[in-house]
Amino acid sequence: MTTARFGVIVPAAGRSTRMGSPKPLLRLGDSDFIGTLLGTVALLRPAPGPVVVVTHLDDPALTDRLSYLARTMGIPLQVVTVDAWAGDMLDSIRAAARRMPDVAGALVWPVDAPAVRWLAKFHIPRTPAV
């Protein structure tokens, strides 16, 4: 019997205009928002299938950070870029979902909620819910 594959979608394309700097790169303890979130994703069992982080087009610092995290954490990370001014979070989720056609479902985890540690105990049931 096989376990259903699931993906993780991380909407991180917001402009963070009220914050003054990109939310994914805000410090949180010894890391930043995106590092903390992806560190927890790396603990999920069964391990998730694709992990898709959605960023906006002009964020090279975040792109560099994601490359580093993917290498060091061994996460099957994909980055999708969108025009943050042209849409909303639902558009980001749709863009990510198009990159994961072979999954049973996806956990949508916005980058501005990085410290949800209980997700490390997440378990996909053997029989997918309808």
Buried (B, 14 or more C-beta within 10 A) or exposed (E): EEEBBBBBBBBBBBEBEEEEEBBBBBEEEEBBBBBBBBBBBBEBEEBBBBBBBBBBEEBEEBBEBBEEBBEEBEBEBBBBBBEBEEBEEEBBBEBBBEBBEEBBEBBBBBBBEBEEEEBEEBEBEEEEEE
